Each structure stands twice: as structure tokens, then as C-alpha cells.
Amino acid sequence: QVQLVESGGGLVQTGGSLRLSCAASGRTCSRYTMNWFRQAPGKERELVAGISRSGTSTAYADSVKGRFTISRDNAKNTVYLQMNSLRPEDTAVYYCNANSVPAREDYWGQGTQVTVSS
């Protein structure tokens, strides 16, 4: 019942910034923990950032801590990932995820490509 569409990816130079958006339709995002994952070619998918339903708690992978910020606007059913000081190793397809363990629901977007040039 939830569709997720990522946007905001693109090509940037090292040190640049991007802001990814994840627009949700269907049920309100406030029902879900929201996460950003990424997967680079030849690499395992990894959790980049997560945010609680209320938006008051966040968590980040060590590799992005201090550079990325996850936020959410439940009124707009949108989740964001502000990405600063980008590095080539940040190059990956970024996926938005909505999850509720109690409700046994898990949804994924199609992904958006982020490429950071050297």
C-alpha cells in the first residue's frame, strides 16, 4: 500500500552536495521507520541512514556520519537525505525503504543513481 519514488540523484564532483528525496504515496510515512540504503557495483547493499517514525531519532553508517543528514516531513510523506562532502566511494544506487516490523510491512523504491567523480 506504499509506493516510494526516489529523486535527486545525479553526477557531482568530489566535495559536492546532493539532496535526495523519497516521496511516498499510500499510507502516511509516520507509520514507518524510514531508511536509505545504497549499493555500489560489486558491493553489498548497506544501510546508510535511518530515521524513527517521529523523526526524533536518527542513525548513520560510520562511513557517512557527519556528512549525511536524514530527515522527514510526515505531512508531505517525504523523506530526505542531505549528502555533503561527497566522495567517489559514495557512488551507488540509493534506495529508499519504509519498514514496520510490528505491521510486518517493508517497501522499497526503485533507486536513484548517485555518481561522484574524482
N, C-alpha and C positions, 0 to 999 in steps of 0.2 A: 504493500500500500504506500510505499515511499519510493519516489524516484529522485535520484541525485544526479545533478549535472555540474561538472566542474568547468571552470573557465579561468582565464587569466594567465595561462601558461604562455611560453614563448621563448625567444632567444635573447639572452642578455650576456653582457661581458662580466668577467670576474669582478667582484665587488659591487655589482649592481643589485637592484631590488626588484621583486615582483610581489604582487598580491593576488593570491589565488582565492577564488570564490567557489562555494558549493551551494547551489540553490536546490532546495528540497521542495517537492510537491507531495501532496497527500497529507499524512498525519503531521502534526506540529513537531518541530525538531526538539521541543522541550521534553519529549518523551524519551529521547535518546542521548546516550553518550556519543559524541562526535569525534571522529579521528581522521587524521591524514596519514596515509601510508605512501610509500614510494617504492619503485622497483627500477633499478638500473639494469642495462643489458648485462647478462652473465652474473647478476647478483640476486640474492634472496630479497623478497619483499620485506620491508622493515617499517615499523611504526615510527612515524616522525613526531607526531604530537597528538594529544588527546585533550578533550575538554568535557567537564561534567555537564549534566543536564541544566544546572542552574547557571553555568558559566563561571562559577567561583573557584573552581579547581582546574588546574592545567598540569600537564606533564609533557616532557620533551625527551627525545633521544639525546644522548650526550653529544652527538655529532652536530646538533643544531641548536643546542641550548645557548641562549644569549644572542642568537642571530634571528631565530624564527619566533613568531608570536601567533598563537591560535586564539581566535575569538569567535563569538557567536552573537547573532541577533535573532532571538527566537521570534520576535514579532514579524520579522521578514523571512523566517525559515531559511536563514542563510548562515553559513559558517565560513570563516576566512582563515587564511594562512598568510601572514605577512612575512616575507622572506627577504632578509637584508644580508649584506656582505656575502653574496653568493659565491660559491666556489665551483670549479669544474666537477668535483665529486658530488655536488648536489644534482647533477644531471640525472634525470629519471622521469618516468611517468608517475605523476602524483594522483592518488586515488582518494576520494572522499568516502568515508564509511560512517554509517549510522548503526548503532548497536544498542540492544536492550537485552541483557541476559535474562532478567525476570520475565519479560514478554516473549523470549525466545525469537527475537527478530534481529536480522542482520542484513543490511543493504549496502550496495556498492555502486559508485558511479563508474562511468566509462574511462575516466582518467584524462589528464591533461599533461602534455609534454612540456617539461622544463629543460632547457638546454643552456648551459653556462659555458661560454667559450673561454679558452685560455688566453 
